[in-house]
Amino acid sequence: MPEVVQYSDAVAAVSSVNFSGTSLLIAAIAAALTFVACNTLNGVRKRFFNKAVLRKQSGTITDTSYNFIVTFLPIAESIARFITIICGVCFCLAAFNISISPILCVMSLFGFGISLGAKDVFTDITRGTMTLMEGKIAIGNFVSIDGSSGIIKSLSIRQIEIQHEDGSTEAFPFSKIGAIRNFSVKGAVAKPSFQVATSASVEKVEQLARETLTELENNSEFSHYIDYNSLHPLTAKIKAVNVDGVEMSFSIRLISGKPGDFVSQFYKIMLPKLQEEGMLN
């Protein structure tokens, strides 16, 4: 008896399907609109991407914003395309008088299962999106993440990859990151200081410092550290004068990189110049 009931239900379900000319027309229109919508989404993504490339080349957009756009656009297009296709399929089935309730139920259960199994991924994407939109970090910045320090080599809405001083790389999912300390924010200042003889010419010491800065500007490893938009990237002042000599300090405006590395390189170039001039005690 149950088999007869099941067979009767199946026959009733099949017989309720409507394959009339009107249904076929509506289904064809729904399929065509779905195809056009998917192509439109692809065109919108390419248009926004091309605009982002042009703005990056012209310098009107930051590296962080550009990285966010390039990373987020494909994901947004994929989600929109998936929703569009599902809607198109549902319209086609509804045109043939096929109930879409089971499909919606299955999709709801499927989405619920994914959300439970990938909650960390959703947390990564949510926190990563918010971090990139804030624009506090960018590729090339020297950062410290939960005690690990290095230069950001890649940045996505899911994770940050940094390269340590020994060349090794380490990836940090946003859901696992506690705090990010950025040493490369604009406005950072390197402050090397020197103790020179009281007989040394202050103007000469300052001249040697500017020559050292010029050499660093021509060094591809350190040139990107310097803030060229600053009116006075290097300023000098006398901190103290005593029997041991004159203590001079220099302030150098930086825009990226680790200030400690820049100061160390500055010393390596500047000290031989002072020794050659006999200005050190």
Buried (B, 14 or more C-beta within 10 A) or exposed (E): EEEEEEEEEEEEEEEEEEEEEEBBEBBEEBBEBBEEBBEEBEEBBEEBBEEBBEBBEEEEBEBBBBBBBBBBBEBBBEEBBEEBBBBBBBBBBBBBEBEBEEBEEEEEEEEEEEEEEEEEBEBBBEBBBEBBEEEEBBBBBBBBBEEEBBBBBBBBBBBBBBBEEEEEEEEBBBBBBEEBEBBBEEEBEBEBBBBBBEEBEEEBBBEBBEEBBEBBEEEEEBEBBBBEEBEEBBBBEEEEEEEEBBBBBBBBBBBBBBBEBBBEBBBEBBBEBBEEBEBBE
